Amino acid sequence: MALLVIYAAGFVWITRADLRFQRSFQAEQVNNLSEAVAEATSSQALDSNLALRTFRLALLEARLTAQTDSSDALDAAIEHYRAGLQQEPILGTNSANLAGLLWQQGQADEAIATLQRTVAVKDDPLYWVNLGYFWEQSGDWDAASLAYGRALLRSPGLAGSGFWQASSERAARWPDFVDAAVSLLEDNSQSGQKLRLNFALAQDDLKAVENLIGPVSTAAEKQYQTELTELYLRQGQPEQVEALLAPNPDSAQDYFWWGWLKLQQADYVAAEKLLKTAIFLGNQRAYYYLGQLYEQQRDLAAAEEAYRRGFSPRTIAEDIAVTIYGRPGGIDLAPQLLRMGVGPRQAQSWLALARLYEAQQRYDEAKRIYTILLIEDPFLSVARERLDLLNGADGD
């Protein structure tokens, strides 16, 4: 009986901690960060043995710091990240967040060292971007270029972000970042050319794509079939696309290309079937063109649904939290770190959705889409411009 009483008391104690833990999420959802911090503090005090509670508290304090510029919240966030990592020394999102907070506090050397240890274990492109940004702010452009190059090599789509043009000096050094990425390839001849083409396509720089491919010979068609297909489709040259594609698609990419092609040819029945097949096989880009198809047919409800599915905001995988701690933990990047990588091409589906909302005078819904996109990448200028315009219209 004594053992049962002890177990029951422990269960009640943990349940109270979990209740406070969940309340922190509820408070955060209504943007009451002070209350969220208070609930997370209570949860952590009730069950400090679970490091997840300490990391949750640290993240909320980091967000409160960004919202209020509170030095006390900044100090507390750093203290709690240190404590959590001492308890569970698993490098990744939490250690990267600590680096961002240390950078904000002015501890540049420790911030860089912490992020270097993190990327040595967790080879994440966004961590490399932030490390490059730290080096850039420190004036070490050689180290910054190498870090940026590593990020671009691991995720060529990052090239589409407006981050690279947000600073005139960074924009002028873009060729250095590209060269750094290419230099990291084992075979940097043909593979390097392909990588440069991927960067140009991500930036929608079709002129650069044409210059990189050069004269379109038979050999070039074989070597750059993927890039040429994309180029011709973007330029609206269906005859050239048809000559490049195999008549019978056998992959998600082939179905996507054929669907896009049939849409350009206004063969809506075939386009819809092909695009839906591409989606079924895992090609998310096809949602945008399916939305275009429905919009051209004036089926706006179907277009809206397709556009909505065409972009997924970045989420931090909860598998580690669930595996280690037995529950989701809301692990995410702190606002002290750069979060980017969404250019107009990557966001085209949600940009089309917001435009559709604006056309229907559903302005609050449009603003919500633009706001989410700017959380994903604050350098997405088209979203910033549209949001500012809508907010200005509200003021008028």
C-alpha positions as CSV (number, residue, x, y, z in Angstrom):
1,M,0.0,0.0,0.0
2,A,2.8,2.4,0.8
3,L,4.4,1.7,-2.6
4,L,1.0,2.3,-4.3
5,V,0.6,5.6,-2.5
6,I,4.1,6.7,-3.5
7,Y,3.5,5.8,-7.2
8,A,0.1,7.6,-7.1
9,A,1.7,10.7,-5.6
10,G,4.4,10.7,-8.3
11,F,1.8,10.2,-11.0
12,V,-0.2,13.2,-9.7
13,W,3.0,15.3,-9.5
14,I,4.0,14.5,-13.1
15,T,0.4,15.1,-14.3
16,R,0.5,18.6,-12.8
17,A,3.8,19.3,-14.6
18,D,2.3,18.1,-17.9
19,L,-0.8,20.2,-17.4
20,R,1.4,23.3,-16.9
21,F,3.5,22.2,-19.9
22,Q,0.3,22.1,-22.1
23,R,-0.9,25.4,-20.8
24,S,2.3,27.0,-22.0
25,F,1.3,26.1,-25.5
26,Q,-2.2,27.5,-25.1
27,A,-0.9,30.8,-23.8
28,E,1.6,31.0,-26.6
29,Q,-1.1,30.4,-29.2
30,V,-2.8,33.6,-28.1
31,N,0.5,35.5,-28.1
32,N,0.6,35.7,-24.3
33,L,4.3,34.9,-23.9
34,S,4.6,36.2,-20.4
35,E,1.9,33.7,-19.3
36,A,3.5,31.0,-21.4
37,V,6.8,31.5,-19.6
38,A,5.1,31.4,-16.2
39,E,3.4,28.1,-17.1
40,A,6.6,26.6,-18.4
41,T,8.4,27.8,-15.3
42,S,5.9,26.0,-13.1
43,S,6.2,22.8,-15.3
44,Q,10.0,22.9,-15.1
45,A,9.9,23.4,-11.3
46,L,7.6,20.5,-10.8
47,D,9.6,18.1,-13.0
48,S,13.2,19.4,-13.6
49,N,14.4,15.9,-14.3
50,L,12.9,16.0,-17.7
51,A,15.2,18.2,-19.8
52,L,12.5,18.9,-22.4
53,R,10.7,21.1,-19.8
54,T,13.9,23.2,-19.4
55,F,14.3,23.5,-23.2
56,R,10.7,24.5,-23.6
57,L,11.1,27.2,-21.0
58,A,14.3,28.4,-22.7
59,L,12.6,28.7,-26.1
60,L,9.7,30.7,-24.7
61,E,12.2,33.0,-22.9
62,A,14.0,33.5,-26.2
63,R,10.8,34.4,-27.9
64,L,9.9,36.8,-25.1
65,T,13.3,38.4,-25.5
66,A,12.6,39.0,-29.2
67,Q,9.2,40.4,-28.4
68,T,10.2,42.7,-25.5
69,D,14.0,43.1,-25.8
70,S,14.2,42.0,-22.1
71,S,17.8,41.4,-20.9
72,D,16.4,39.4,-18.0
73,A,14.6,37.1,-20.4
74,L,17.8,36.8,-22.5
75,D,19.9,35.9,-19.5
76,A,17.3,33.3,-18.3
77,A,17.0,31.7,-21.7
78,I,20.8,31.3,-21.9
79,E,20.9,29.9,-18.4
80,H,18.2,27.4,-19.1
81,Y,19.7,26.2,-22.5
82,R,23.0,25.7,-20.7
83,A,21.2,23.7,-17.9
84,G,19.3,21.6,-20.4
85,L,22.3,20.8,-22.5
86,Q,24.3,19.9,-19.5
87,Q,21.5,17.5,-18.5
88,E,21.0,16.2,-22.1
89,P,24.1,17.1,-24.2
90,I,22.4,16.4,-27.6
91,L,23.6,19.0,-30.1
92,G,21.1,20.3,-32.6
93,T,18.3,22.8,-32.4
94,N,18.8,23.6,-28.8
95,S,22.5,24.2,-29.0
96,A,22.0,26.3,-32.2
97,N,19.4,28.4,-30.3
98,L,21.9,28.8,-27.5
99,A,24.5,30.1,-30.0
100,G,21.9,32.6,-31.3
101,L,21.2,33.9,-27.8
102,L,24.9,34.2,-27.0
103,W,25.4,36.2,-30.2
104,Q,22.6,38.6,-29.2
105,Q,24.3,38.9,-25.8
106,G,27.5,39.9,-27.4
107,Q,29.4,36.7,-26.7
108,A,30.5,36.3,-30.3
109,D,33.4,33.8,-29.8
110,E,31.3,31.5,-27.7
111,A,28.4,31.8,-30.1
112,I,30.6,30.8,-33.0
113,A,32.2,27.9,-31.1
114,T,28.8,26.6,-30.0
115,L,27.5,26.7,-33.5
116,Q,30.7,25.1,-34.9
117,R,30.2,22.2,-32.5
118,T,26.6,21.9,-33.6
119,V,27.3,21.7,-37.3
120,A,30.0,19.1,-36.6
121,V,27.2,16.9,-35.3
122,K,24.1,18.1,-37.1
123,D,24.9,19.0,-40.7
124,D,21.9,21.3,-41.2
125,P,21.9,23.9,-44.0
126,L,20.3,26.6,-41.8
127,Y,22.9,26.1,-39.1
128,W,25.6,26.7,-41.7
129,V,23.8,29.8,-42.9
130,N,23.7,31.2,-39.4
131,L,27.4,30.3,-38.9
132,G,28.2,32.1,-42.1
133,Y,26.2,35.1,-40.9
134,F,28.2,35.2,-37.6
135,W,31.4,35.1,-39.6
136,E,30.1,37.8,-41.9
137,Q,29.2,40.1,-39.0
138,S,32.7,39.4,-37.6
139,G,34.2,40.6,-40.9
140,D,35.7,37.2,-41.8
141,W,34.4,36.8,-45.3
142,D,36.6,33.8,-46.2
143,A,35.0,31.8,-43.4
144,A,31.6,33.2,-44.1
145,S,31.9,32.2,-47.8
146,L,32.8,28.6,-46.9
147,A,30.0,28.3,-44.4
148,Y,27.5,29.8,-46.9
149,G,28.9,27.4,-49.6
150,R,28.3,24.4,-47.4
151,A,24.7,25.5,-46.8
152,L,24.0,26.0,-50.5
153,L,25.6,22.7,-51.4
154,R,23.4,20.9,-49.0
155,S,20.2,22.8,-50.0
156,P,20.5,24.5,-53.4
157,G,17.0,25.8,-53.0
158,L,18.3,28.3,-50.4
159,A,19.7,30.3,-53.4
160,G,16.1,31.5,-54.1
161,S,15.9,33.4,-50.8
162,G,16.2,37.2,-50.9
163,F,18.7,36.9,-48.1
164,W,21.6,36.9,-50.5
165,Q,20.5,40.3,-52.0
166,A,19.5,41.9,-48.6
167,S,23.0,43.3,-48.1
168,S,24.8,45.0,-50.9
169,E,28.2,43.6,-49.8
170,R,26.7,40.1,-49.5
171,A,25.1,40.4,-52.9
172,A,28.4,41.5,-54.4
173,R,30.0,38.3,-52.9
174,W,27.4,35.9,-54.2
175,P,29.9,34.5,-56.8
176,D,32.3,33.7,-53.9
177,F,29.6,31.7,-52.2
178,V,28.8,29.8,-55.4
179,D,32.5,29.0,-56.0
180,A,32.8,27.8,-52.4
181,A,29.9,25.4,-52.8
182,V,31.4,24.1,-56.1
183,S,34.9,23.7,-54.5
184,L,33.4,21.3,-51.9
185,L,32.3,18.8,-54.6
186,E,34.5,15.8,-55.2
187,D,34.0,16.2,-59.0
188,N,33.5,19.9,-59.5
189,S,33.5,20.0,-63.3
190,Q,30.2,18.6,-64.5
191,S,28.7,18.4,-61.0
192,G,29.7,22.0,-60.5
193,Q,28.0,23.1,-63.6
194,K,24.8,21.4,-62.5
195,L,25.0,23.0,-59.1
196,R,25.4,26.5,-60.7
197,L,22.3,25.7,-62.9
198,N,20.3,24.7,-59.8
199,F,21.2,28.0,-58.1
200,A,20.2,30.0,-61.2
201,L,16.9,28.1,-61.5
202,A,16.2,28.7,-57.8
203,Q,16.7,32.4,-58.4
204,D,14.6,32.2,-61.6
205,D,17.5,33.7,-63.5
206,L,16.7,32.1,-66.9
207,K,19.3,34.2,-68.7
208,A,22.0,32.7,-66.5
209,V,20.7,29.2,-67.1
210,E,20.9,29.8,-70.9
211,N,24.4,31.1,-70.6
212,L,25.6,28.2,-68.4
213,I,24.2,25.6,-70.8
214,G,25.4,27.3,-73.9
215,P,24.6,26.1,-77.5
216,V,21.9,23.4,-77.2
217,S,23.5,20.5,-79.1
218,T,22.4,16.9,-78.9
219,A,25.1,16.3,-76.3
220,A,23.8,19.2,-74.2
221,E,20.2,17.9,-74.5
222,K,21.3,14.7,-72.9
223,Q,23.6,16.2,-70.3
224,Y,21.1,19.0,-69.2
225,Q,17.8,17.4,-70.0
226,T,16.3,18.2,-66.6
227,E,17.5,21.9,-66.6
228,L,16.5,22.4,-70.3
229,T,13.0,21.0,-69.6
230,E,12.5,23.3,-66.7
231,L,13.9,26.2,-68.8
232,Y,11.6,25.6,-71.7
233,L,8.5,25.1,-69.5
234,R,9.2,28.4,-67.7
235,Q,9.7,30.2,-71.1
236,G,6.5,28.7,-72.5
237,Q,8.1,26.6,-75.3
238,P,6.0,23.5,-75.4
239,E,7.4,22.2,-78.7
240,Q,11.0,22.0,-77.3
241,V,9.7,20.3,-74.1
242,E,7.8,17.7,-76.0
243,A,11.0,16.8,-78.0
244,L,12.9,16.3,-74.7
245,L,10.5,14.2,-72.8
246,A,10.0,10.5,-73.1
247,P,6.5,9.8,-74.4
248,N,5.5,7.6,-71.4
249,P,6.2,9.1,-68.0
250,D,7.5,6.8,-65.4
251,S,8.4,9.0,-62.5
252,A,6.8,11.8,-60.4
253,Q,9.0,14.3,-62.2
254,D,8.0,13.1,-65.6
255,Y,4.3,13.2,-64.7
256,F,4.8,16.7,-63.4
257,W,6.5,17.9,-66.5
258,W,3.9,16.4,-68.8
259,G,1.1,17.9,-66.7
260,W,2.7,21.3,-66.8
261,L,3.1,20.9,-70.6
262,K,-0.5,19.9,-71.2
263,L,-1.6,22.8,-69.1
264,Q,0.3,25.2,-71.3
265,Q,-1.4,23.5,-74.3
266,A,-4.8,24.0,-72.6
267,D,-5.4,20.2,-72.6
268,Y,-7.1,20.4,-69.2
269,V,-8.3,16.8,-69.0
270,A,-4.9,15.3,-69.6
271,A,-3.2,18.0,-67.5
272,E,-5.4,17.3,-64.5
273,K,-4.8,13.5,-64.7
274,L,-1.0,13.9,-65.1
275,L,-0.7,16.5,-62.3
276,K,-2.7,14.5,-59.9
277,T,-0.6,11.4,-60.6
278,A,2.6,13.5,-60.0
279,I,1.1,14.6,-56.6
280,F,0.2,11.0,-55.7
281,L,3.8,10.1,-56.4
282,G,5.1,12.8,-54.1
283,N,5.6,15.9,-56.3
284,Q,4.3,18.9,-54.3
285,R,5.1,21.5,-56.9
286,A,2.3,20.0,-59.0
287,Y,-0.3,21.5,-56.7
288,Y,0.5,25.0,-57.9
289,Y,-0.2,24.1,-61.6
290,L,-3.3,22.1,-60.6
291,G,-4.5,25.3,-58.9
292,Q,-3.7,27.2,-62.1
293,L,-5.7,24.7,-64.0
294,Y,-8.7,25.1,-61.7
295,E,-8.5,28.9,-61.7
296,Q,-8.5,29.0,-65.5
297,Q,-11.6,26.9,-65.4
298,R,-13.1,29.3,-62.8
299,D,-13.4,26.6,-60.2
300,L,-12.0,28.8,-57.4
301,A,-12.8,26.5,-54.5
302,A,-10.8,23.7,-56.1
303,A,-8.0,26.2,-57.0
304,E,-7.9,27.4,-53.4
305,E,-7.6,23.9,-52.0
306,A,-4.8,23.0,-54.5
307,Y,-2.8,26.2,-53.7
308,R,-3.2,25.6,-50.0
309,R,-1.6,22.1,-50.3
310,G,1.2,23.4,-52.5
311,F,3.4,24.8,-49.7
312,S,4.2,23.4,-46.3
313,P,5.7,25.8,-43.7
314,R,8.8,24.4,-42.2
315,T,8.4,22.2,-39.2
316,I,11.0,21.0,-36.8
317,A,10.8,17.2,-36.5
318,E,9.4,16.1,-33.2
319,D,10.7,12.5,-33.5
320,I,13.7,13.1,-31.2
321,A,11.5,14.7,-28.5
322,V,8.9,11.9,-28.7
323,T,11.6,9.2,-28.7
324,I,13.7,10.6,-25.9
325,Y,11.0,12.4,-23.8
326,G,7.9,10.5,-24.7
327,R,5.9,13.6,-25.8
328,P,6.0,16.4,-28.4
329,G,8.0,19.4,-27.1
330,G,7.5,22.2,-29.6
331,I,11.2,22.2,-30.4
332,D,11.9,25.0,-32.9
333,L,14.5,27.6,-34.0
334,A,14.6,30.6,-31.7
335,P,14.0,34.0,-33.3
336,Q,17.6,34.9,-32.6
337,L,18.6,32.7,-35.5
338,L,18.1,33.4,-39.2
339,R,15.3,31.4,-40.8
340,M,15.2,31.6,-44.6
341,G,15.2,29.6,-47.8
342,V,11.8,30.4,-49.3
343,G,12.0,32.4,-52.5
344,P,9.2,33.3,-54.9
345,R,9.4,30.0,-56.7
346,Q,9.2,27.9,-53.5
347,A,6.3,30.0,-52.2
348,Q,4.5,30.4,-55.5
349,S,1.6,28.2,-54.5
350,W,0.8,30.2,-51.3
351,L,1.5,33.5,-53.1
352,A,-1.1,32.5,-55.6
353,L,-3.5,31.6,-52.7
354,A,-3.0,35.0,-51.1
355,R,-3.6,36.7,-54.5
356,L,-6.8,34.7,-54.8
357,Y,-7.9,35.8,-51.4
358,E,-7.2,39.4,-52.3
359,A,-9.2,39.1,-55.5
360,Q,-12.1,37.9,-53.3
361,Q,-11.6,40.7,-50.8
362,R,-10.7,38.1,-48.1
363,Y,-7.9,40.4,-46.9
364,D,-7.4,39.0,-43.4
365,E,-6.8,35.5,-44.9
366,A,-4.4,37.0,-47.4
367,K,-2.5,38.8,-44.6
368,R,-2.3,35.6,-42.6
369,I,-0.7,33.8,-45.6
370,Y,1.9,36.6,-46.1
371,T,2.7,36.7,-42.4
372,I,3.4,32.9,-42.3
373,L,5.6,33.2,-45.4
374,L,7.6,36.0,-43.8
375,I,8.1,33.9,-40.7
376,E,9.5,31.2,-43.0
377,D,11.7,33.7,-44.8
378,P,11.7,37.4,-43.7
379,F,13.5,38.2,-47.0
380,L,10.6,37.3,-49.2
381,S,10.1,40.8,-50.6
382,V,6.9,40.1,-52.5
383,A,5.2,38.9,-49.4
384,R,6.5,41.9,-47.4
385,E,5.3,44.4,-50.1
386,R,1.8,42.9,-50.3
387,L,1.5,42.7,-46.5
388,D,2.6,46.3,-46.1
389,L,0.2,47.4,-48.8
390,L,-2.8,45.6,-47.2
391,N,-1.9,46.9,-43.7
392,G,-1.6,50.4,-45.2
393,A,-5.0,50.0,-46.8
394,D,-6.4,49.1,-43.4
395,G,-4.9,52.3,-42.0
396,D,-6.5,54.4,-44.7
